[in-house]
Amino acid sequence: MKKILILAAGFVVVLVIGLVVAGMLLLDSAVKKGVETAGPMFTKVDFQLDKVSISPLSGSGKIHGFVMGNPEGYKTAESIRVGSASLALQPSSVFADKVVIRSIKVEAPEITYETNLKQSNLTKILENVDAAMGGTSSDPSAPSKKLQVDDFLVSGGKLKVSLTTLAGQTVTVPLPEIHFSNLGQGPEGITSAELMRLVIKEIEKVAANVSADALSDLAKKATETLTKEATKAAADAAGKVTQGIGDLFKKK
């Protein structure tokens, strides 16, 4: 009897561990699928996410290899690339109506700010998000699950500035720190779409402010390149004319 009880207890322990592990795997895959599915619905650009690891027990988590694409017509490969980001959440809120995220830390992201001098890739993405949300900060089509984000920090980033007319050439400058706090503190919380819009809007604002000198450098490079190409083309044309005249006199 004692042996049976020990075996039964061992089976229960193994079952509980298995359920916890399965729950963690399901949660990870659900978050990954949610990001890659919901993100493009609002931004109209591709989302890629290599891996998500979240522990409901400790409340810690990480994402790896996040890439947000660019709208059609832009020459650079992507708008945002994040190698890894960490988060800490309140474990008891994972299955509640509002998920409480204590902190999100995005370290060393690479932001591409490509502009055609009328609009940038980031403003176009922001327009897409606004259109998907009905042009307001509300999101009636979103699921009922809300978020609370106590602290959101983007640090150590790089900003790649590019002119569309230069076919993807970039100048890299430091991205200033971006910091949010006390988001969704009220009972209504904040939706994932609202959070995404807020972050993209702030990134676009910061990028536009710090890109002026980089755009000037790109314009200077473009002028130098065009001048060299024009000089070379003129020299080639003159050479062909000279050769043609020489050939004409040889024939005579």
N, C-alpha and C positions, 0 to 999 in steps of 0.2 A: 504493500500500500504506500509506504513511504517513498519507494522508488518511483511509483506511478506519479505521485504528487510532484516529485523533483522533475521528472520528465515533462509533466504538464506545465510546470512553472517555466522550465527552459523553453518549451514551445511558445508560451505566451510572450516571453522576452524576445525571442527571435521574430515572432509575428509583429510585435510592436515596433521593433527596429526596422523590419521590412516595410511596414506601413509609413514610418517616418521618412525613410529613404525614398520610397515611392512618391510620397507627398512632395518632398523637396524636388525630385526630378520633374514631377508634373508641374509644379509651380515655376520652375526654371523654364521649361518648354512653353508654358502658357504665357509668361512674360515675353519671351523671345518672339513667339508667334504674334502676340498682341502688338508689339513694337513694329514688326515688319509688315503687319496688316493694316493697323490703324494709322500709322504715320503717313504712308503714301496717300491715304484717303483724304487727308487734310492738306498736305504739302504739294501733292501731284508730282513728287519725285521719289525715286527709289530709296528704300531704307535697307541696310544690311547690318546684321548683328551676328558676330561669330559665336559668342557664348554668354550665357547668363548663369550666375551661381548665387542663389539666395538661401539662407538658412532661416526658416521660420522660428527655430528655437532661440538663436542668438540675436536675430534681427539684423545681421550683417549681410551684405551682398556686394557683388561686383558684376560689371558688364565689361566685355572685351570685344574689341574690334568693331566699333560702331562707325558706319559711314552713311552720310546723307548725300544723295546725288544732286545734280543740277538740273534746272529747267531746260527744256528744249531751246536750242539756239545759242547756248553758252559753250565756250570752247574748253574750259577747264573740266577735269574729271569729276570733281565733287565739291560740295559747299562746306561740309563739316566732316572731320575725321577725328575720332577719339580712340586712342589705344586702349585705355581702361578708365573706368570711373567707379567709385565706391559709394555705397549708401548705408545708412543705418536707420532701421525702422522699428517701430513699436510692435513686437511680435504678436501681441494680442489683437492688433488691429488688422492683421492680414486678411481675415475673413469677415471683418466688420463692413458696414456701409461706407465708412471713411477710413482709408489707410493713412496712418500717421507716420510720416517720414521725418526722422530727426535731422538728418543731414544728407546732402548729396555733394560729393566732391569730384569735380571734373578736372583732371590734371593734364597739362600740356596738350590741349587740343590744337588741331590745325584747322583754321578757318580760312576759306577762300572767298575773297570779295572781288568778284568780277563785274566790271561795269562797262556799258557801251556809251557812257556819259549822259544817258537819258534814264537808265534804270539799271539796277544791279541784280545779280542772281538772288541775293537775300531779300531785296524788296519784292521781287517776283514771287518768291516762296511765301513771304508774308501776305501778299495779296491773295495767293491761293488758299492760305489758311483762313483769312477773313471771309473769303467767298464761301468756303465750306462751312463756316460757322454762321453764315447769314449776315456777314458784315458787322457783327456785334461781338461782344465778349461772351455772350451766352452760347450754349451748345445744346439745344433741345434734343438732338439726335444721339447724344452720347449716352452710354450706359449710366445707371444710377450711382455707381461707385465713385466716390469723391476722394480727393487727396488733401492732406495737410503737409506742407513742407516748411519745417522750421528754419532750415538753413540751406542755401544753395550757393556753392562757390565754384567759380571757374577761374583757374589760376595757371600761370606758366605757359600760356598759349602763344601760338604764332599766327600772324595774319599774313596770308599770301594775297597780295593785291595784283590784279590783272586787268588789262584792257582787252575787250573782246576782239578788237581789230588787230591785236598782236598775236592772235591764234594761240593763246595759252601761256605766253611768257608772263612770269611773275616776279615781283619784288617782295621779299619777306621782311616784316617788321614785327616787333613784340606786340602782343595783344594785351591791353590793360586788364587788370583783374575785374571780374564781374561778380557781384555779390547780391543775393536776395535773402530776405529773412521774413519770417512770420506770414507765409503765404497760406491762404485757406484756413485761417484760424477760427472763423465762425462756423456755425452748424452746417452751412451750405458747402463749405470746403471750396476746392478748386478742381476743375476737371483736368484730365491729362492734355486735352486740346488747349485749354486756357493757359496751362503751364508752358506748353510748347510755344504758343504764340508769344507769351511774355518773354521767354528766353531768346527766341529768334529776333524779336523786335529790339531787345537790348543789345544783342550781338551786332545787328545791322547798324544801330545808332553809334555804337563804339567804333565799328569798322569804318563807317563813313567819316567819323571825326579824325581818325588817325591815318587815313589813307591818302590825304592830300599830297604830302611830300613824295610818297611812293608813286602816285600817279604822275607827278611831275617828272620823276626820274624815268618812268616808263615812256612818257611822251618825248623826253629828250633822246632816249635810246631809239625810239621809233623814227624821230627826225634824222638822227645820225645814220640809221640804217637806210632810210629812204634816200638820203643824200648820197651815200656810198653807192647804192644801187643805181641811182640816176646818173652819177658820174661814170660808173662802169658801163652803163648802157650807152651813154653818149660817146665814151671812148671806143667802145666796140663798133658803134655806128660810124664814127669817124674813120676808124681803121678799115672798115668795109668799103667806105667811099674812096679812101686813098688807094686801097688795093684795086678797086674797080677802075679808077682813073689810070693806075699803072698798067693794068691789063689792057686797057683801051689803047694806050700808046704802044704797047708791045705788039699789038695786032697790026698797027699801022707800020 
